[in-house]
Amino acid sequence: MQNLLRLLLYMTFRTVPAMWGSRLRARLWRLAGIRIHPTARVSGCVRFLHGAVEIGEGSYVGHESLISGPRVVIGSRCAISQRVTIHGGSHRIGGSECRAGPAFSEEIVIGNGVWIGTGAIILSGAHIGDGSVIAAGSVVTCDIPANTLAAGVPAAGKKMLP
């Protein structure tokens, strides 16, 4: 039932995103089972596919972002730019007859105060430490320590932040 409600809300927000404020959208997403702090903001056309999602105090999720996984935790005061993909599922590499082997999914945890740039992709099992910055277009496949600027494909720490 929650997945159907999520789909209906997504379709509604795609047709009239400018008419409703981000806080009202967040309230409606809460009805669909997404745990969003009352001060968090969710832009139009954000898609929550499945799984348990938590968005902390004062965080923002940008336009056309996609969030999916068994469990996705976004901390407080995070800035998630537009078109960010946070996806907790994947496949193991299979044999030559079918390289997409058995499916698996792992939680994704994004710490407090994190900034994720436009078009970044956060993949299954990634944990991003408090105060980190993920550069636009980066693909995070592993853990990023706290207060680290990470960039690239795959993302790697480029420098420590104060």
C-alpha positions in Angstrom: 0.0 0.0 0.0 2.8 2.4 0.9 4.5 1.8 -2.5 1.3 2.6 -4.3 0.9 5.8 -2.3 4.5 6.7 -3.0 3.9 6.3 -6.8 0.7 8.4 -6.6 2.5 11.2 -4.7 5.4 11.1 -7.2 3.1 11.3 -10.2 1.2 14.2 -8.5 4.3 16.1 -7.7 5.5 15.7 -11.3 2.4 17.4 -12.6 2.1 20.3 -10.1 5.5 20.6 -8.4 5.5 24.4 -8.2 2.1 24.6 -6.5 3.1 23.1 -3.2 5.9 24.0 -0.9 8.6 21.6 0.0 7.4 21.3 3.6 3.9 20.3 2.5 5.5 17.7 0.2 7.5 16.4 3.1 4.3 16.1 5.2 2.6 14.1 2.4 5.7 11.9 2.0 5.5 11.1 5.7 2.0 9.7 5.1 3.7 7.3 2.6 6.0 6.0 5.3 9.1 8.2 4.6 10.5 9.5 7.9 11.2 13.2 7.3 11.9 15.7 10.0 9.4 18.5 10.1 12.2 21.1 9.3 13.5 19.0 6.3 12.6 20.1 2.8 11.9 17.9 -0.2 11.9 19.5 -3.7 9.5 18.6 -6.5 9.9 15.3 -8.4 12.0 13.5 -5.7 11.3 9.8 -6.1 11.3 7.3 -3.2 11.2 3.8 -4.8 11.2 1.5 -1.8 12.7 0.8 1.6 13.0 2.7 4.8 14.1 6.3 4.4 15.0 8.8 7.1 15.8 12.5 6.5 17.1 14.5 9.4 16.5 18.0 10.7 17.1 20.9 8.4 18.1 18.7 5.4 17.2 19.4 1.8 16.7 16.9 -1.1 16.9 18.5 -4.5 14.8 18.3 -7.6 14.6 14.9 -9.5 16.7 13.0 -7.0 16.0 9.3 -6.6 16.3 7.4 -3.2 16.0 3.7 -3.0 17.3 0.9 -0.8 16.6 -1.3 2.2 17.5 1.6 4.5 18.7 5.1 3.7 19.6 7.5 6.5 20.3 11.1 5.6 21.5 13.0 8.7 20.7 16.6 9.8 21.6 19.7 7.9 22.5 17.9 4.7 22.3 19.5 1.3 21.5 16.9 -1.4 21.6 18.7 -4.9 19.4 18.0 -7.8 19.5 14.7 -9.8 21.4 12.8 -7.1 20.8 9.0 -7.0 21.0 7.2 -3.7 20.6 3.5 -4.6 21.1 0.6 -2.1 20.7 -2.3 -4.4 23.0 -4.1 -6.9 24.0 -7.5 -8.2 27.0 -9.7 -7.5 28.9 -10.6 -10.7 27.6 -13.8 -12.1 28.9 -16.4 -14.6 29.4 -15.8 -18.3 25.8 -16.8 -19.1 24.4 -13.9 -17.0 26.9 -11.4 -15.5 24.1 -9.8 -13.3 24.2 -12.5 -10.6 22.3 -12.6 -7.4 20.8 -9.4 -6.2 21.7 -7.8 -2.8 21.0 -4.6 -1.0 22.8 -2.7 1.8 21.9 0.3 3.8 23.4 3.8 3.0 24.2 6.2 5.7 24.9 9.9 5.1 26.2 11.8 8.1 25.3 15.2 9.4 26.2 18.3 7.5 27.1 16.5 4.3 26.8 18.3 0.9 26.3 16.1 -2.2 26.8 17.8 -5.5 24.6 17.6 -8.6 24.3 14.3 -10.3 26.3 12.3 -7.8 25.6 8.7 -7.3 25.7 7.0 -3.9 25.7 3.2 -4.2 24.9 0.3 -1.9 26.7 0.0 1.4 28.3 3.5 1.3 28.7 5.5 4.5 29.5 9.1 4.2 31.0 10.7 7.3 29.8 13.9 9.0 30.8 17.2 7.3 32.0 15.6 4.0 31.5 17.0 0.5 30.8 14.8 -2.5 31.7 16.6 -5.7 29.2 16.8 -8.5 29.1 13.8 -10.8 31.0 11.5 -8.4 30.2 7.9 -7.8 30.5 6.8 -4.2 31.1 3.0 -3.9 32.8 2.8 -0.5 33.0 4.7 2.9 34.0 8.3 2.9 35.6 9.5 6.2 34.2 12.5 8.1 35.2 16.0 6.8 36.6 14.8 3.5 36.2 16.3 0.0 35.6 13.3 -2.3 35.4 13.3 -6.1 35.8 11.1 -9.1 34.6 7.8 -10.4 34.9 6.0 -8.2 34.9 8.7 -5.6 38.1 9.0 -3.5 39.2 11.5 -0.8 40.9 14.5 -2.4 41.5 16.5 0.8 40.6 16.8 4.4 38.3 19.7 5.3 38.7 21.9 8.4 
